[in-house]
Amino acid sequence: MADSPNPGDSSGSVKEDAITQQTPHVRKALRQISRARTRLLVCLLTLPVYMVAVWMLLQNQRGIDAFMFIYMALWAAFAFDMARRRCPQCGKQFFVKTIFLNLISKRCMHCGLSASPAATPDEGSDSRHF
């Protein structure tokens, strides 16, 4: 790969590698973006556990109001945290293109910057990720 960006290169990988290797602030921001996405995914994947717990509480004739409000507040907090994250490259909301939150994407919805940090020069010359 060439060191200077090719004007005809539409992938943007040279620009992406350059910005992720330049500053620790950008790497930290990308790490926070990735963690916000992971938190919301974990909350989503624990939905079956939540449903079983609600069912068990109802079977024992106990109130579920507090349990439901806690889960909804947790979901809302994680979704808000994910939606408020801004891309360090373009400054726009990382996971929001128009009005909907994109939970699946690992890239900025506007400029395509990847949330997974690239290998830094300190980590070695091997560019493979395991």
N, C-alpha and C positions, 0 to 999 in steps of 0.2 A: 504494500500500500504506500502511496506517495505521501510525503510529509506535508506538502502544500495542498489545500483543498482544490479540487477540480471543479470549475464553474458548471460543467455539464453533469456533475454527479448529483443525482436526485435523492440518493439514499441519506445523505446528511450524516453518515457515520463518522467522517473526519471531524466535522464540527461538534458532534455529540461527544466524541472521545476527547476533543480538546477542552470542552467546557467541564467535563467531569474530572479531568486530570488537573485542571488549573487551580482550583481553590478548595480548601477543606469545607468552606461554607456551602458550596454546591453539593458536595458529597453528603454532608450532613442533612441538607434539605431533601435530597433524594432518598436518603435512609428514612427520614420522617414520613415522607410520602408513602413509601413502601410499607412502613409499619401501620400507618393509618388504614391502608387498604387491607392489610392482614387482620387488623382488629375487627373490622366490619365483616370480613369473610368468616372469621371464627364465630362471631355473634350469629351470623346467618346459619352456619353449620351446626350450632347448638340448638337450633329451633326444635328439632325432634325431642331433645332432652327436656326442653321447656314444656312442650306439649304433653309429654308423659308426666311431668311433675304436676301440671295443672289437672290432668286427668286423675292422678292419685289424690290430690287435694280434694277434688270434687267427690271422689268415691268415699273419702273419709268425712264428708260433709263439713269441710273447712272452707274458710274464705280464701278467695284467690286474688282479691283486689290488690293487696300490697305486692304480691308476687308479680302480677301483670304490670303494675306501674313501674316496678323496678326494671323489668325486662324491656319495657317500652322506652324508659328513660335511658337505659344503657344503649339500646339500638339508636335512639335519636342522637345521643352524644357522639357515638362512633360515626354515624352518618354525617353529622355536622362537621366533625373533625376532618373527615375525608373530603367533604365538599369545600371546605375553606382553604385547603392546601393549594398553594400557588406554584407554578412552574418556575424554577430558577432561571430558565433561559428566556421565556417569553413573558412571564409575569401574569399570565392568565390562569384561571382555575384549571388544575391539572386533570381532574376527572370529569369535569362538566363542560360539555360542548354548547348546549343550548339551555335546557332547563332540567334535563335528566342526568342523574349521577350514573356514570358508567363504572360498574363494579368489576367488569371483566378485564378491562384494558390495563396494561402495565406501562403504557406510553401516554405522553401528554396528548390531550385531545386536539390541541392546536398546532404545536410544532413537531410532535413526534419524539420528543426526548424520552428515553427509556428511564423508568424508575429504578431499575436494577443498576447498581454502580458498576462502572467499567473497571478493569484492572489498572491500578496505578503503577508508575514506574518502580516504586519501592517494593511491590509485590512480586517482582520478577519479570522476565521477558516472556514467559509462557502465557499466551493469550487465551488458552482453553479454560473454561469454567466447569467445575464439577459439581 
